[in-house]
Amino acid sequence: MSKDIRVRKGLDLKLKGEADNAIVDASKSSVYAIKPADFHAVVPKMVLKEGASVKAGEVIFYSKYDEKVKFVSPVSGTLTKILRGAKRRILEVQITPNGSNDVVKHDVVNPSQASAEQVREILLESGCWPFIIQRPYSIVASPEDTPKAIFISAYTTAPLAGDADVILADKKEAFQNGVTALSKIAPVYIGVGKNSPIATVKDATVYKVKGKHPAGNVGVQIHKVLPVNAGERVWTVGFEDVATIGDVFTTGVFSAQRTVALVGTDADKDSRKYYRTILGAQVDSLTGGNVDTENTRIISGDVLTGDKLENGQFINYYHNTLTLIPEGNEYAFMGWLPFTRNKVPSNAGTSLSWLLGGKRKVDTNLNGEERALVVTGEMEDVMPMDIYPMQLIKACMSGDIEKMENLGIYEVAPEDFALVDFTNTSKLEAQEIIRNGLDLMITEVG
């Protein structure tokens, strides 16, 4: 069965610095790290201590609130450092590889013949469960829940983001096995682009998606296909994570391989490629470690939703993109005047960039400071969901739970407000506000 989704509201940011479609092997990282902060609302409880030997796929910590949810080492080696912050909060668990191929082996199970309980058990024991994210709240799913559906977006529209079709080109069989396994738990829905090679996948409802960003956001696709209501659960899984799940069923081994696109105008043109690396790899294994971070911003993820990194730090667990763009530390004289920043991508009438066409070079400059919220309609222009973004932001800021529920808080995640961040003249951090609102709902509603 197939159905199409067309997204008319939104904004395509056409930026310079895209990656070539070539996939190459990245340099081996000297150390790998799992960062608990990548798993929102998870409090880690360590299984191993510093100095312990560890196999690839071996459990290194589990969730304090659910011992079934386990997090495993991406490589074999030695757990060399547990980096802690304030109140002894664990920031990073660092593993130095030993170059061997010591792995934890699990039973090989044909996903088409597995039961729902077998699939759950394998996902939990292998360390694949953290790939499953729950809506509402955009947190790691609870193994006790049964969702009404599982959504996978294999269509990328974020600026310069790694293309799903390129990344999955040699992983079609693993992707199919992962879809088959997940379909044992709940109906699977997959969003793909036009002429996608994975559009023929079985055991799922496939719909073709077209339109402006954020058409590729899984939250937008859920909203169009099967909206989340109060008390309901929908799970989402990243497209490459589905292939990782499929590998576990066919090989019995947790494959921590990750394909990351190095993009952005501050990345050397010859190095803008797709790199095969390992989950938790250092930035340096892709960039060479010589990025001038005073003038260049390293972003794990895309320019709208990614996390700022420094040399020597580690790529986010869920990201398929590493972006390098200039820091916004240069200011135009009288830049507040209309038509003085025409090279900056914008959908506002005070810039001619929409008229000039072509791809643009961006930096991190906000081009203004935080101002009062004004009703302009600009938020609604880039929000394809049937919600009122400004009113929801205000409800989150005031902590009004009833209004948040009525305005659709259960359907959104911070990434759905990335374009609101970019376009709103108030310069509010909309994604942060929505994240705080979701955290309040977790505390008060559960």
Secondary structure, 3 states (H helix, E strand, C coil): CEEEEEECCCCCCCECCCCCCCEEECCCCCCEEECHHHCCCCCEEECCCCCCEECECCEEEEECCEEEEEEECCCCEEEEEEEECHHHCEEEEEEEECCCCCECCCCCCCCCCCCHHHHHHHHHHHCCHHHEEEECCCEECCCCCCCCEEEEEECCCCCCCCCHHHHCCCCHHHHHHHHHHHHCCCCEEEEECCCCCCCCCCCCEEEEEEECCCCCCHHHHHHHHCCCCCCCCEEEECHHHHHHHHHHHHHCCCCCEEEEEEECCCCCHHHCCEEEEECCEECHHHHCCCCCCCCEEEEECCCCCCEEECCCCECCCCCCEEEEEECCCCCCCCCCCCCCCCCCCCCCCCCCHHHHCCCECCCCCCCCCCCCCCCCCHHHHCCCCCCCHHHHHHHHHHCCHHHHHHCCHHHCCHHHHHHHHHHCCCCCCHHHHHHHHHHHHHHHCC
